[in-house]
């Protein structure tokens, strides 16, 4: 009887810990990152609207951002699209290249480049991977935020709809949405010995 009690007690503890862990994971998945702050310098004028996406090269959440962006670009009108990977100053050139870079480079019409020290992202007010900034020809920002409905989540969401509307010349109704991604300057993800080092695959 004592052995049976220990068995059932162990099962109960395991179920409780699993439920707690799942709850923490659910809360994390639904918690957005830092919202963009005001840009420290005005955006340059252009002859076309401009879309810039700031990504951390090792952020697993940003896979979904690129997938949602691919859907948006299917309806893209005349606009310049740039995907900027933020590389910290203590990492060598090429550290940013990996699965996310390859996915971004495969998107039609998108220019992929590196923000070698994060200065551009900082100047634009971007702090979270997955930050999307849309500006018109005059350099006025009309939308900034995320285009996923959760960390690594796919499907219709307010950010993607707003960006699609802007690219098609329609009023979006909203100009800011939550961003679900890793901090662009997260030191733990920059560690050469971390699971997300340049030689490791993207992991959750």
Number of C-alpha atoms within 10 A of each C-alpha: 6 6 8 9 10 11 11 11 12 12 12 12 11 12 12 12 12 12 12 12 12 12 12 11 12 13 11 14 17 14 15 19 21 19 19 23 13 12 15 11 9 12 17 12 14 14 12 15 22 24 21 22 24 26 34 28 27 31 23 21 24 25 23 22 29 22 19 21 21 18 13 18 18 11 11 19 15 12 21 18 20 19 23 24 26 24 25 21 12 11 15 11 12 10 16 24 15 16 15 21 21 11 13 22 15 13 19 11 13 18 15 18 15 20 18 18 15 20 15 17 25 17 15 20 19 28 25 27 31 33 30 28 24 23 24 21 15 14 17 15 18 17 22 28 27 31 32 29 23 23 24 18 20 15 12 12 16 20 25 22 16 24 30 23 17 21 24 15 12 11 14 19 12 14 18 19 23 23 28 31 30 23 18 29 19 14 9 12 19 22 14 15 12 12 17 20 18 21 12 13 13 18 10 10
